[in-house]
Amino acid sequence: MSPGVNDPVRVETQHTDQIHDAQLDYYGRRLATASSDRTIRLFEVEGESTYRPIETLRGHDGPIHGLSWAHPSFGSILASCSFDGKVFIWKENEGGKGWSKVKEHLLHTASVNAISWAPHELGPILACASSDGKVSVLTFNNDGTWDASLFPAHPLGVTSVSWAPAVGVGSLTSIDAPEGGQQQAQGITQVKRFASGGCDGLVRVWGWKEDTRTWSPDPVQPILDGHADWVRDVAWAPSVGVGRSYIASAGQDKMVYIWTQQSPRAPWTKAALEPASTANPSAGGTAPANGGGGDGKFGDVVWRVSWSVSGNVLAVSSGDGKVTLWKENLKGKFEEVSVSSLSYLTT
């Protein structure tokens, strides 16, 4: 019998050590996994629960921390980053005959912890976050060459990076271009912005300055300060050029914050997610029955946050093996709408 819609599917990856990342491609038809065994394994997704191994990629000299698929308009391209301080870009050979490494990015001097491709409207651009405290941005040019920018971001180390949508908030409802935006011929403003999270407990917002051709702190509010410990992950919500901007940040402090910006020049406001398991019983909530720490804290360190494609549902995964889904209600508050306990992860 095939698994139900909400039943987790276990994939036998054949990795021989801890798995650090697993990413589906744009169409959800291929899965890539990264492990401390220094390999990347690729799977073809067949049906709802069958994952057929098709390739094993080798080349890194340390645990592989992160993976990121490029948009299919650029071909079948996968980026990987590792504790060895290297970023590799892999491309499927013509006719589907294996994969080749087409780029080695070697500017970092410590572990590269996270990578993220920019929205495809901006072109093939990859951001990389490293323990050396720097962020690098790789840009692929039409002549086959790569440009690389490298700049200090978080002095204690960078843990995560996430791009803003290419179409800035309000671009479809306002004639005013956001700061740093590029007005396109069709009248829609495109922006190059991303957020980074670091070991200093801060989320930083960066933007591209066309006049100096450099990445600079966002002119409105470059620093989002709220976490009491390392920021483990950041995720900028997709949008269609209307409404608000949202950034979710996950921390070692067991907190998740939603940062909201109402317009391109407005300050960011902060709101903490309140897990049902940690609600205050005196306020009509549920007592912490499953390891929650109270005061809005999750039951363990929060490692990952990820938005749905439409940007209206947020998934949160924590060290206690739980994945929760959150959705904004009509009053503008995010509510927990689902929880899955992957018990086999903690046994």
Number of C-alpha atoms within 10 A of each C-alpha: 3 10 10 10 8 7 9 12 14 10 11 9 18 8 16 11 13 12 20 14 17 17 17 18 17 12 8 10 13 19 19 23 22 28 23 19 17 22 22 25 19 22 20 17 16 11 9 11 14 14 20 16 17 12 14 14 17 12 11 20 15 18 21 31 24 27 27 22 23 24 20 12 10 11 13 18 21 21 21 26 28 27 21 19 22 25 27 18 20 19 19 16 14 10 6 9 8 13 17 13 17 11 14 13 16 11 14 21 14 17 25 31 25 28 28 23 25 24 19 15 12 15 17 19 19 21 23 29 29 31 23 19 22 23 27 22 19 17 19 14 12 9 6 6 9 14 10 14 14 16 13 13 24 24 13 16 24 32 27 29 28 26 24 25 24 21 24 28 28 23 24 16 11 14 12 13 19 20 16 18 23 19 16 9 7 6 12 20 24 22 25 22 24 24 26 30 29 29 21 18 22 22 29 21 24 21 21 20 19 12 7 8 9 12 20 16 17 19 12 13 14 17 16 20 12 19 20 14 16 22 29 26 27 30 25 25 23 22 21 16 20 16 16 16 23 24 25 28 32 27 31 21 18 24 27 31 19 21 20 17 17 16 18 19 12 11 14 20 13 16 14 18 19 21 25 21 21 22 20 16 11 8 7 8 13 14 15 18 11 12 13 20 18 17 13 19 23 30 23 20 19 26 19 21 24 19 20 12 11 10 16 15 19 23 18 22 22 21 17 19 16 19 18 17 20 20 17 14 9 7 6 8 14 20 17 17 13 11 16 14 14 13 10 8 10 10 6
